Amino acid sequence: MLLEEGADPEEGNGEGKTAIEIAQEANVNGSHLHVLSLLRRAIQINMVRSEERRVGKECRSRWSPYH
């Protein structure tokens, strides 16, 4: 639910631990495999979006009405 609302899975808590680090520590006999899978997917999606924003900014900064 938090991921759907845009929570950053790579943001650290008060101790500096990310959600994936906490889930890995709590993963006993595969108890948190689904959570880990969701977090990994969210991180991959965030990386793609960050790259798209970076490339978009580069393209916009080079745009000129005189081209």
N, C-alpha and C positions, 0 to 999 in steps of 0.2 A: 504494500500500500504506500509506504513512504517513497519507494523507488518510482512508483507511478506518478507521484506528485513532484518528482524532480529532486529528491534527496540525493546528495553526493555520496556514493558508496566509498569514496576514497578519503572522505573527511574524517579526521581523527576525533576521538572523544577527549575528555579531560585528561586522560592518561596518554593521549597521542596514538591510541590504537584505532585502527580502521575497523569497519564492520566485518570485513573479510577476515581480519586477524582474530577478532573475537569469535567468529563462527568456526574458524579452524581450531581454536583452543577448545571450544565446546563440542567439537565433532568427535563423539565417542561411538565407535562401531558404526559409523555412517549416519549418525543421528541428524547431522546438519548438512548432508550432501545436497539436498534440494536448495537450501538457503545459499550455500556456496556457489551452486550453479547459477542461481539468479543474480548474485552479486557479481560474479565473473562476467556474465552477459551484460549487466548494466555498465560495468567498467569498459567493456569493448565498445558499447554504443556511445558512451561518453567520449572515448578516444576518437571515434569516427566523427562525431559532431564537432569536437574541438578542431580537428583537421579541416573539416568543411568550413568552419568559421574562419580559420587562419587563411585558407586559400581564397575564400570570398573577400576577405579584407585586402589581400594582396592584389586581387583582380580589380577591386574598386579603387585602390590607391593608384593604380596605373591608368585608370580610365581617364580619357580626356575627350571633350566634345570636339576636338580638332582632329581626331583620328579618322 
